[in-house]
Amino acid sequence: MYQDEATSHYKYGAKAGTAASDKACTASKSGATVTNYKCGGKDDDKKSVDLVTMMLSSVKHWSQGAVQLCCGKSDAFQPDSLGDVADTKMGGKLTIGRYTDAECKTASTKEVPFKEKNLITSNLVEIPVDSTKCLDMGIAMDGGHMQIQTCNSKKVLMAFFHDSACSFAYQYYQSDLDNCRKIGHDHRRLDGHSPNNNATQGNVTHTDTYEKMTCGGGAKVEKAKLVTTIKAKLSPPSGATAAEKTTVKGVYETASCDAFKDTVKDTTGAEVTCGFTWSGAWVTRRRLAAHRRMSSDDGVSSQFTVTAPAASIAAAEQTLKTAAASGGALSPIKFSETITKKLKEDPAAQSLVANMTITTEAPVTSAPIAVIPEPTTPGGGSSTSTSGAFTVVLGFTSAILSAILSVAALVF
């Protein structure tokens, strides 16, 4: 497979599920069949299976993309920090060069493998470090998309997506710069990105080919963010109606958001957004049944995002560390006391929470993360589909997510 377009099976994206792609799949091995995966596993002519259930039972390290696709985007899933925000840039160029020697001095003249040609069009390419561009990776990522988001003097940050609008990242990946490396299966996860693929697939192998990436130009990021997660266990009142649960949740969310905002109010230029993910008996909407299966505990995970000028982010980080320490406003005991007091003072909630106990975990705050613009160029390349998916492997099974909230799976 993957010698040319006719032998390429697209596992997600605009070409996934097409007659040509399915033909390449079923022709690759005797007995191969295609199964469709969709959010909720709705019945259709392909007898779809629930996407979230399949992902959680097989490849959990990629399941966050499927969960967000089906249940909504979550602030809890953030890229890793590249380090010092002052050294982080965007808007420049990522240069990828192919060479024949271990010192990356002699340019390669080998033909670029078919699988990589959507992005690596020659042995020396420049790619914009631009989070507004959603790059169509073609068969290199089985029909998926990616962004080159930011870089610093040592690393570049990439993001991989199920959809061509680059809305739901299923993985962030950092790669070293200025390092001459022999190309192999997991060196960058572009040509060998899918677990069932390897670097020799395509019309040319990578034997004795080396690669070096550099990042130059661009401007320093203007803003950065910190994401603090606080988890709490609390159960709804016995026999509470859906409306009563909603009342308690509303007071809890307002009180906790106000408490967090008060913590960073003196940070220059700081803005706070608050997000909440309820679990267990607090979940009342049927469409979130998959989420309830993921967490049986009654409680809430709160995500507080502080966005500030890059020059102020270090001060915000220190403020949050102080607040999380013993006796601080965000310490488990103090934070629980603050929320409990607000709940018992609220006229609509006080009768419902008379005997409620809130047990809060210590807050966890990310390292500073560069704030990047949202995508404005869906699809890139030749694809403008809003579809998305990823590849999973379980034994000899490749599960394929295709778009429009559906996925195709190839079973050998």
N, C-alpha and C positions, 0 to 999 in steps of 0.2 A: 504493500500500500504506500501511498504518499509519493509515488514517483512523478505524478502529474495530476492535473485536475480530475481526470477520469477515474483515477484510483484513490481519490481523497475522500474520506468519510468525515463530514463535518458534524461535530457532536453538539454544537449549539450555534446560534446566530441565524442569519437569514437563509443560509444554505442547509441548515440542519432539517432533517425530515423531508427534504426534496427527493424526488425519484432518483436523481443522479447520485446523491449522497448515500441513500439507502442501498442503491445497487452496489456502490463501492464497498459498503459494509458487508452485505450478505454474500458478495462474491469473494470476500477475503478468506472465508473459511466455511466449510460445509456445516450446515445446521445453525448458522447465525440467524438470530431473530431480533426484531426491534420492538421495544416497549416504550410507552409514552409516560412521562412523569409530569404531574401538574400540581399546583397548589390545591390542596383539598382532595386530590385524586378524583376529580369529576369524571363521570362517565362520558365517553365519546366513542368514535369509531375505532380508536386505538386502545380502548379499555385502560385508561390512565390509572396510574398508581400514585399515591400521595407522595409529593416531593420531599417535604420536610421529614416525614417518617423514614423514608429511604436514606436520606443524608445522615440523620442522627444515628441510624443503626449501622452505617458503613464508614463514612469518612467525616468524622466530626470536625476535623481541623479545617474543612472547607464549608461546613454546614451554615456558618453565620451568613453567608451570601444568600443561601436558600431561605433561611428564616426571615431575613430582611425583605427579600423578594415577596414572600407570602404574607408577612405579618407587619411590615413597615420598617422604615429605616431606624437604626438605633445609634444614639450618640455614644453608646458604650463601646462600639467597635471603632477604634482610632488607629492611625499608623503609629509606628514606633518613632520616637524622636531621633533625629540625626545627630543630636548633640547640641552644641552651642548655637543658639538661634542667630547670634551675630555673625556666624560663619555660614549661614544657610542662604542660598540664592535660588531664584527662579527667573525664567525668561532668557536663559542662555542657551547653549548648545551642548548636547551630549554627543561626543564623537566616538564611534566604534570602528576600530581598525582590525583587520585580519592580517596575520604575518606567518612566515614559515619558520621562524627561529624563536628560541626561548627568551630572547632579549627584545623581541618585537621591533626589530630594525629593518627587516627585509619584507616588503609588502607582498602579500599573497596574490597570486594570479588565478587561483582556482575558482571555478564556477561556484556561486553561492547556491546551496541546496534549495530545492524547490520549496520545501516547507518554510523557509525563512524569508522568501522574497518579498512578502508584503512590507516588511520593515527593513530588512538588510538587503537593499537593492544592489549593493556592490561591496567590495572588500574595504571600502572606506566611506562611511556615511555620517552625516550630521543630523541629529534628531532634536527638535525643539524641547527644551525643558519647560513645558507649558501645560498646566493642569486644565486649561480650557479646551484642550484638544484630546479627543477620544480616538485612539489609534486602532484601526482594524488590523488585527494580527493574522488574519487569514488562517490557513491550515497550521501555522506554527503554534497556535493556541486552539486549534480545532474549531475556529470560528469566533473566538473570543476577542476581547478588546483590552487595551491597557493605556496607562498614562505614565509619562516621565514627569514626576511632580516637582521635586526639588533636588538640589545637590549641595554639597559643601566641598571642602578641600580633600576629603577622604572617601566619601560615599555618595551614591545616587539612590534616590528613593523612587521605586516603581510601584504601581498599583494595578491589579488584575481584576477584571469585571465580568459579570455574567451578561450584562446588557450593553448595547451599543451607545447608550446615552451616558455610560460610565456612572451609573447611579448607585449600584450596590457592589462595593468591592468585596471580593471573597478572600483576597490575600494582599498584603503589602510585603514588599521585598526590597532589602537593601543590598547593593552590590558595591564591592570595593573599586575605587578608581586608581589609575596609574599603576596597575598591577598586571604584568604580562602573564597570562595563564593559558595552559593548553585547554582547548575546548573539550568539554566532557558532558556527561548526562546532566549534572546538577550545577554546572559552573555559573549559569545565569538563568536557567529555566525558561529560555525562550524557545530554542529549537527542540529541546527535550522537556518542555514544560509539563506535558501531561504525564501522569505516573506510568501509563502503559507505553509511553514512547521512549525512544532513546536517540542519542545524538547521531546515530548512523542512518536513521531513516531519512528518506529523501533521495534525490538522484545522485548525490555526491556524499562521501563520508568526510568526517572531520579529522582524519588521521594526520598527525603532525601539523595541525593548524593551531596557531596561537592567537589570542585576542587581547586587546588593551582598550580600555575605555577612559576617556578624559572628559571633564566638564569645565566649560569656560564661559566667560561673559555673564550677562544677566545682572540683576540688581538684588541687593539684600532684601529679605522679606521685611515688610513694614509692621506686620502684626504676628503675634503668636498666641497660643491658647494652652490652658491647663484643664484637664478633665479630671474631676474628683468624683469618685463613686462611693456612695454610702449605702450599705445594705442594712435593712432592718427587718426583724421578725415581729409580726403582730397579726392577730386573727380578728376577723370581723365579729361583731356581737352575735351571740347565738340567735338564730332565727331572723337575722337581719334581711330585709328585702333588698332588691337590686338598687332601689332609690336610696335607701339608707346607707348602703355601702358606698354609693357615689358621693353622698354627703360627707362621709368620714374621709374618703380619699381626697376630696377637694380641699378640705380644711388642712389635712396633712400636707398636701403638696404646696399650698400657699404658705403655710407656716415654715416648712423646711426651706423653701426657696427664699423667703424673706430673711431667715436666719443666715443662710449662706451669703446672700447679697450684703448683709450687714457686716460680715466678716471681712470683705475685701473693698468696702466702701471708700477707703482712703487711698486705694491704688489708682494712680493717675491714668485716666482713660479707660478704666476697666468696665467691661460689660459682662453681664451674667445671663446665661440661658439655662433653664432647668428642664429636665426630662425625667419621666418616671415609668418604670416597668413593674406592674403589679403581677403577683403570681398566686397560685393556689386558689383558695376560696374567694379571693377578691376579684377574680376574673369572671366576668358575666357574659361577655360576648361570645357567641358560638363560633365565630370565625377564628378565635384564638385558642381553640381546643388543643391545637398542636403545642402552643406555648405552655398550656397547663400541664401537658404531658412531660414537658422539659423540666418543670420545677413543681414539686408537690408541696413545697413549703408555703405557708401563708406569709406574705410579706411584700416588700417593695425594694427595688433597686433604684436609687436616685442618682442621676448623672448631672453634675453641675459644671458647666463649661465657662471658664473665665477667659475672655478675649481682651487683650490689651496691646498697646504699642510694644514693639520688640524691646525698646529701652526700659519698659516698666515690668516686663514679665518676671525678671529675677526677684523683684520686690514682692510681686504677687505670690510667687512660689514660696518665699520665706514666710510671708503672712500665713499661708495655708499650713505650713509646717508647724508654726507656733500655735495655731488654732487647733491642730490635731493632737497636740501634746496634752498630757494629763492636766485636767482643769480648764482646758481651752474650750472655746465655743463649739468646736466640731468634735471634741472628744466624745466617746460613746455615752458616758454618763450625762454630760452636760447637754449634748444634742438631744438625747432622749427626754430629758427633763423639759427642755424648751418646747419640744413638739407636744408632749403630753399636756403641758400647761395651756397651750393654745387650744388644743382639742377640748379640754374641760371648760375653757372660758367661752367657747363658741356656743351660742344659744341653740343652733340646729344640731350640734354634735354632742353636747355635754351629756345628754341622757343616754346616748349610745355607747359612750366610752368610759362609763363610770368604773368599770372593772378591767379596762384594757391595759395590758402591759406591753411596752415597746422595748425590744432588745436590739440595740444598734451596734453594728460592727465598727471597727476603726476605719476612718476614711482612707482611701487609696487614691493618690494623686499622680497623674502621669508626669513625665518630664515635659518641658516646653515643646510644643509642636507648632511648626510653621503654619500659618493660616494661608490657604491657597484659594484662588478663584474657582468657582464652579465651572463645569464644562459648558462650552458654548458651541462646540463642534462635534455633534454626535456622529458616530460611525467612522469618520475619517476614511481614508482609502476609497474603496469602491462600494462599501456597504453603508446603508443608512437605516438598517433594520433596528427596531427597538427590542430585538430579541436578546436573550442571554442565557448562559449555562456554564457548566464546568464538567470535567471528566473525573470519574471516580473508579477505583479498582478494588474489587473484592474477589479474591481467588482469580478465576478467569473471566470475571464479569467487568465490563466497562459500562458505567452508567453515564448517560449523556444528557445534559440539560439543554433543551432548546428553548426558543423564546416564546413570547406571548404566554408567559407563565407556564410553559410546558417543557418537558425534557424527553429526549429519546434515549433509550438504553440498548446497548448491544450486548447480547449474551452469547458466549462461545460455548 
